[in-house]
Structure formats: structure tokens, C-alpha cells
Amino acid sequence: MAELAHHVHWIHAWPEKPTWRDRLRRWAYPEIYHFDPTTVPPRTWLDRPAGAYERTGWRIRAAYVGDEVAFEVEYVVCRPCAIGWVESPVSYPGYKRLGLASAALRSLRHQYPGLEWHTGGGHFRESEPFWIAVGADVPGGYTQQERCHHVEPWRVKRT
């Protein structure tokens, strides 16, 4: 499963102002805009927009075994700042220590080359060896850094 991390099925976010091409694409290929979590995904790895109840603008990269989630991580990329942030990597029971987190993070770095990678939150003491291991030779090293104003517009300081 970890070896397939570069083969990802993408679910696209529906644009605020859809064009006629967006509407045609949604009619012809509805699976690229919607994923039913009760069905088996078309590929082992799935990348989808985080829902409104999660984080606006963020995406979730997840690994599935059948219709069961084995692993997921939330991420967001700021191209102007050339930084990517990852948060909350979770391997579910029965899928821990299989290399899924490392594979997902490697896949994201491959998908978005040239970025520094950070986390926004603090690392639990028991997870520090993981972050050190996956951050070796990675620009940014998954160190803690606040998100920029492009990702979180409310961070803009008004004078």
C-alpha cells in the first residue's frame, strides 16, 4: 500500500464560480467532484478537499483498504510562500507502523516539489522521533511554524 502512494485519485473542489466547462466535467465525470465515504475508492490513495466541518482550503490525503480508512493526513500548500504544512497524521488501528505516514509525506513532497514543509502545531513527545526521521533532508524539516496570511487571511496585521 505504501508503494502506491504516488498513484492518487484526486477529488476536486467545486469552484465558487463554475464555468460551463466545470459543469460539463461534473456531468461527465461526477466522481472527480464527490466521494461517497461508504463506497470503495477507485484507488488505494485518495486526495480530497477537507470538508466545511474540517479546515477550509485544506486537503486530506488518505489511504484506504477497501472502504476502510487506514491512514490520513491534512495538508495545505501556499505557493507564493513556497511552504506546505501538514497536520494530524493518523494511522488507524491495524495499520500502524506500516510506513503509510512516511509514504504519504513523500508523495506530497513529490507532488509539490521545491517547498519547505512544516507543521503548525506542537509535536507530542512520543511523536518527536517520527518527525525527526521523516524530516531528515526535507527543506523545513516539518518543524513548527505558523501558517502565513495566504493560508489564514485573519493573520494579516491591520495598522
C-alpha positions as CSV (number, residue, x, y, z in Angstrom):
1,M,0.0,0.0,0.0
2,A,2.9,2.4,0.8
3,E,4.4,1.7,-2.6
4,L,1.2,3.0,-4.3
5,A,1.3,6.4,-2.5
6,H,2.2,8.3,-5.8
7,H,-0.9,6.8,-7.5
8,V,-3.6,9.1,-6.1
9,H,-7.3,9.6,-7.0
10,W,-8.0,13.3,-6.8
11,I,-11.3,14.8,-5.7
12,H,-11.6,18.4,-6.9
13,A,-13.3,21.2,-5.0
14,W,-16.3,22.7,-6.7
15,P,-15.4,26.3,-7.7
16,E,-17.3,29.2,-6.3
17,K,-18.0,30.5,-9.9
18,P,-18.2,27.4,-12.1
19,T,-17.7,27.8,-15.8
20,W,-19.6,25.8,-18.4
21,R,-16.5,23.5,-18.7
22,D,-16.7,22.8,-14.9
23,R,-20.4,22.0,-15.3
24,L,-19.7,19.7,-18.2
25,R,-16.9,18.0,-16.4
26,R,-19.1,17.4,-13.4
27,W,-21.8,16.0,-15.5
28,A,-19.4,13.7,-17.4
29,Y,-17.2,12.7,-14.5
30,P,-19.1,13.1,-11.2
31,E,-16.6,11.0,-9.3
32,I,-13.9,13.8,-9.6
33,Y,-16.0,16.2,-7.5
34,H,-17.6,13.8,-5.0
35,F,-16.5,10.8,-3.0
36,D,-19.0,8.7,-1.0
37,P,-17.1,7.5,2.0
38,T,-19.4,4.4,2.2
39,T,-18.0,3.1,-1.1
40,V,-14.7,1.7,-2.1
41,P,-12.5,4.4,-3.6
42,P,-11.2,3.9,-7.2
43,R,-7.6,3.8,-5.9
44,T,-5.9,2.9,-2.6
45,W,-4.9,6.6,-2.1
46,L,-7.4,9.4,-2.2
47,D,-6.8,13.2,-2.1
48,R,-9.9,15.3,-1.3
49,P,-10.8,18.7,-0.1
50,A,-11.3,19.0,3.7
51,G,-14.9,19.5,4.4
52,A,-16.5,22.6,5.9
53,Y,-16.5,20.9,9.3
54,E,-12.7,20.4,8.9
55,R,-10.4,23.1,7.6
56,T,-11.4,25.4,4.7
57,G,-8.8,25.4,2.0
58,W,-7.0,22.3,3.3
59,R,-6.9,18.9,1.7
60,I,-6.8,15.4,3.1
61,R,-4.5,12.6,1.7
62,A,-5.8,9.2,2.8
63,A,-5.1,5.5,2.3
64,Y,-7.9,3.0,2.1
65,V,-8.1,-0.7,2.3
66,G,-11.4,-1.4,0.6
67,D,-13.8,1.1,2.1
68,E,-11.9,1.4,5.4
69,V,-9.6,4.3,6.1
70,A,-6.1,3.1,7.0
71,F,-4.3,6.5,7.2
72,E,-4.9,10.2,6.6
73,V,-3.1,13.5,6.9
74,E,-4.3,17.1,6.5
75,Y,-2.3,19.5,4.4
76,V,-2.3,22.9,2.8
77,V,0.1,24.5,0.3
78,C,1.0,28.1,-0.1
79,R,2.7,28.6,-3.5
80,P,3.5,32.3,-3.0
81,C,5.5,31.5,0.2
82,A,6.7,28.1,-1.2
83,I,5.6,26.4,2.1
84,G,3.5,23.3,2.8
85,W,2.0,22.5,6.2
86,V,0.9,19.0,7.3
87,E,-1.2,18.4,10.4
88,S,-2.7,15.4,12.2
89,P,-1.2,12.4,10.5
90,V,-3.3,9.4,11.8
91,S,-2.7,5.7,11.2
92,Y,-5.8,3.8,12.3
93,P,-5.7,0.6,14.4
94,G,-4.4,-2.3,12.4
95,Y,-2.4,0.0,10.1
96,K,0.2,1.5,12.4
97,R,3.9,1.1,11.7
98,L,3.4,0.1,8.0
99,G,5.1,3.2,6.5
100,L,1.9,4.8,5.4
101,A,2.7,8.2,7.0
102,S,6.2,8.3,5.5
103,A,4.8,7.3,2.1
104,A,2.1,10.0,2.2
105,L,4.5,12.7,3.2
106,R,7.0,11.6,0.5
107,S,4.1,11.6,-2.0
108,L,3.1,15.2,-1.1
109,R,6.8,16.3,-1.5
110,H,6.8,14.7,-4.9
111,Q,3.5,16.3,-5.9
112,Y,4.7,19.7,-4.7
113,P,8.4,20.0,-5.4
114,G,10.5,22.9,-4.1
115,L,8.5,23.6,-1.0
116,E,9.6,23.9,2.6
117,W,7.5,21.6,4.8
118,H,6.3,22.5,8.3
119,T,3.7,21.7,10.9
120,G,1.6,24.3,12.6
121,G,1.0,22.6,15.9
122,G,3.3,21.3,18.6
123,H,4.6,17.7,18.4
124,F,3.7,15.2,21.1
125,R,6.8,13.9,22.9
126,E,6.1,10.4,21.6
127,S,5.9,11.6,18.0
128,E,9.1,13.6,18.0
129,P,11.3,10.6,16.7
130,F,8.8,10.2,13.8
131,W,9.0,13.9,12.8
132,I,12.8,13.9,13.1
133,A,13.0,10.7,10.9
134,V,10.6,12.0,8.2
135,G,12.1,15.5,8.3
136,A,15.7,14.4,7.6
137,D,16.9,16.1,4.4
138,V,13.5,17.7,3.9
139,P,13.5,21.5,3.4
140,G,11.8,22.9,6.6
141,G,12.2,19.5,8.3
142,Y,8.5,19.5,9.4
143,T,9.4,22.0,12.2
144,Q,6.7,24.0,13.8
145,Q,5.8,27.3,12.0
146,E,2.8,29.5,12.0
147,R,0.8,29.5,8.8
148,C,1.1,32.5,6.5
149,H,-1.6,35.1,5.8
150,H,-2.3,33.5,2.3
151,V,-3.5,30.3,4.1
152,E,-5.0,32.1,7.1
153,P,-6.1,35.6,6.0
154,W,-7.1,36.6,9.5
155,R,-3.4,36.6,10.4
156,V,-2.9,39.8,8.4
157,K,-2.0,42.6,10.8
158,R,-4.0,45.7,10.3
159,T,-2.5,49.0,11.2
